[in-house]
Amino acid sequence: MIAVDVLLEPDPATQARARRTNAALRADHPAGYAFDATHLPHVTLVQRYVHEHDLDALRSAIAAVAEAHDPLALSLEVVGVQVRIDGDTGSASWCIAPTSRLQALSDDCLAAAKPLAVAGGTAEAFVPNDDGSAIRQSTIRYVERFVPDHSGAHYAPHLTLGHARAAFLRDLEAAPFEPFAFPPVAVGVYQLGNHGTARRAIWRWPVTMSRDSA
């Protein structure tokens, strides 16, 4: 069993902008994760647990959804920064304006994954942390509870930027923000890591590479 994220990959300019913000967050809180070759800035559509032997079926199902929706024609508008604070630290995300097309894409990806989804995921379903630390229970629960907590009427599109200390996050949220829009360049299926990070590329649409080792 693995934890998968069906996601949209931002265009290179938006990825670069997200990486700059992530670097500023890490300057305040070096223990936070860095966007690098195995941590991709992304917009989640669906997170689920699936058996590895069902990955081919998942890829086929998501490919059919992508062909029907033409997601690369979307324009995703970032309208602000949202922070979540837990004690002395927390996370920051770009809030993406919901649209009927984005909602329909998420809903159809959810429906495509539903017959293959399984419950009871554990830390072994995730890409291990590089430092050997444990996968957080909150990460495990998030995937388990993606349906119903974060899907359908509760789907809130966003791009998580990283972690920082509470004071830094409050200043970031209060700072002036100029909305901007960006296009996705791919739909991906990735294996998740800690904090909902996109760690291992399994499949992309349009199909330009294959890194599946499952």
C-alpha positions in Angstrom: 0.0 0.0 0.0 1.2 3.5 -0.8 -0.1 7.0 -0.2 -0.6 8.8 -3.5 -1.3 12.4 -4.5 -3.0 13.1 -7.8 -1.8 16.7 -8.4 -1.2 19.6 -10.7 2.4 20.6 -11.4 2.8 24.4 -11.6 4.7 26.0 -14.5 8.5 26.6 -14.0 8.1 30.3 -13.1 5.6 29.5 -10.4 7.7 26.7 -9.1 10.7 29.1 -8.9 8.6 31.6 -7.0 7.4 28.9 -4.6 11.0 27.8 -4.0 12.0 31.4 -3.1 9.2 31.6 -0.6 10.2 28.2 0.8 13.8 29.4 1.2 12.6 32.4 3.2 10.5 30.1 5.4 13.5 27.8 6.0 15.7 30.8 6.8 13.4 31.4 9.7 12.9 27.7 10.5 15.8 25.6 9.2 14.1 22.4 10.3 11.4 22.8 7.7 11.5 20.9 4.5 13.1 22.3 1.3 11.7 22.2 -2.2 14.3 20.1 -4.0 14.5 17.3 -6.5 12.2 15.1 -4.4 9.9 17.8 -2.9 7.7 19.3 -5.6 5.6 22.4 -5.3 2.1 21.2 -6.3 -1.6 21.6 -6.1 -3.4 18.5 -4.7 -6.4 17.2 -6.5 -6.9 13.9 -4.5 -4.9 12.0 -1.9 -5.7 8.3 -1.2 -4.1 5.1 -0.2 -3.9 2.4 -2.9 -2.3 -0.9 -3.3 0.8 -0.9 -5.5 -0.6 -3.5 -7.8 -3.4 -1.1 -8.6 -1.1 1.7 -9.8 -1.6 0.8 -13.5 -5.3 1.0 -13.1 -5.0 4.3 -11.3 -2.8 5.8 -14.0 -5.3 4.7 -16.7 -8.2 6.1 -14.8 -6.5 9.5 -14.2 -5.3 9.7 -17.8 -8.9 9.3 -19.0 -9.9 12.2 -16.7 -7.1 14.4 -17.9 -8.0 13.7 -21.5 -11.6 14.7 -20.8 -10.7 17.9 -18.9 -7.7 19.4 -20.6 -6.3 20.6 -17.3 -3.3 22.3 -18.9 -5.7 25.0 -20.2 -6.6 26.0 -16.6 -5.5 29.3 -15.1 -5.1 28.9 -11.4 -5.4 32.2 -9.5 -3.4 32.6 -6.3 -5.4 35.1 -4.2 -3.5 35.2 -0.9 -1.5 33.5 1.8 -3.0 31.3 4.5 -1.1 30.1 7.5 -1.8 27.3 10.0 -0.1 27.7 13.4 0.4 24.8 15.8 2.2 26.1 18.9 5.5 27.9 18.1 5.5 26.8 14.4 3.2 26.3 11.5 2.8 26.2 7.7 2.1 28.7 4.9 0.1 28.1 1.7 -1.0 30.0 -1.3 -4.8 30.0 -1.5 -6.1 29.3 -5.0 -9.4 30.6 -6.0 -11.9 27.8 -6.5 -13.5 27.5 -9.9 -16.1 25.1 -11.4 -13.5 23.7 -13.8 -11.0 23.0 -11.0 -13.7 21.5 -8.8 -14.9 19.2 -11.6 -11.4 18.0 -12.3 -10.9 17.2 -8.6 -14.3 15.5 -8.3 -13.6 13.4 -11.4 -10.1 12.4 -10.2 -11.7 11.4 -6.9 -14.3 9.3 -8.6 -11.6 7.7 -10.7 -9.6 6.7 -7.7 -12.5 5.6 -5.5 -12.7 2.0 -6.7 -9.0 1.5 -6.0 -8.8 3.4 -2.7 -8.2 1.4 0.5 -8.1 2.4 4.2 -5.7 1.7 7.0 -2.6 3.3 5.7 0.5 3.4 7.9 3.9 5.2 7.8 5.2 2.5 5.5 2.9 3.9 2.7 5.0 7.1 2.5 8.4 7.9 1.2 10.7 7.8 4.3 12.1 11.0 5.7 15.7 11.6 4.7 16.8 11.9 8.3 15.1 8.7 9.4 12.5 10.5 11.6 9.0 9.2 11.8 6.2 10.1 9.5 3.8 12.4 11.4 0.5 10.9 12.5 -1.2 14.0 11.3 0.1 13.3 7.8 -1.1 9.7 7.9 -4.6 10.9 9.2 -4.8 13.6 6.5 -4.7 11.0 3.7 -7.0 8.7 5.5 -9.5 11.5 6.0 -9.0 13.2 2.6 -12.5 11.9 2.0 -14.6 13.4 3.4 -12.7 16.2 5.1 -10.9 17.7 2.1 -12.8 16.7 -1.0 -16.1 17.6 -2.7 -17.7 20.6 -1.0 -14.7 20.7 1.3 -12.1 20.9 -1.4 -9.9 23.9 -0.9 -7.2 24.2 -3.6 -3.8 25.5 -2.3 -0.1 25.2 -2.7 1.8 24.5 0.5 5.0 26.5 0.7 6.7 25.2 3.9 7.1 25.7 7.6 8.3 28.6 9.8 7.9 30.0 13.3 4.6 31.5 14.3 5.7 35.1 14.4 7.2 34.9 10.9 4.0 33.3 9.6 1.8 36.0 11.0 3.9 38.7 9.4 3.7 36.8 6.1 0.0 36.5 6.2 -0.5 40.2 7.1 1.9 41.4 4.4 0.4 43.0 1.2 -0.2 40.3 -1.5 -0.7 40.8 -5.2 -2.8 38.1 -6.7 -1.3 36.2 -9.7 -2.3 33.4 -12.0 -0.4 30.4 -13.3 -1.0 27.4 -15.6 -0.4 23.8 -14.7 2.1 22.0 -16.9 1.2 18.4 -16.0 -1.1 16.2 -14.0 0.9 13.9 -11.8 0.6 10.9 -9.6 3.2 11.0 -6.8 4.0 9.1 -3.7 3.6 11.3 -0.7 6.1 12.1 2.0 5.9 13.7 5.4 3.7 16.8 5.7 1.9 15.9 2.4 5.0 16.6 0.3 5.1 15.2 -3.2 8.2 13.0 -3.0 8.3 10.3 -5.7 7.0 10.8 -9.3 5.1 7.7 -10.4 3.4 9.0 -13.5 2.8 12.3 -15.4 0.3 13.4 -18.0 1.1 14.3 -20.7 3.4 11.3 -20.5 7.0 12.6 -20.8 8.8 10.4 -18.3 8.4 7.3 -16.3 10.0 7.0 -12.8 7.8 4.3 -11.4 9.8 1.7 -9.5 6.7 0.1 -7.8 
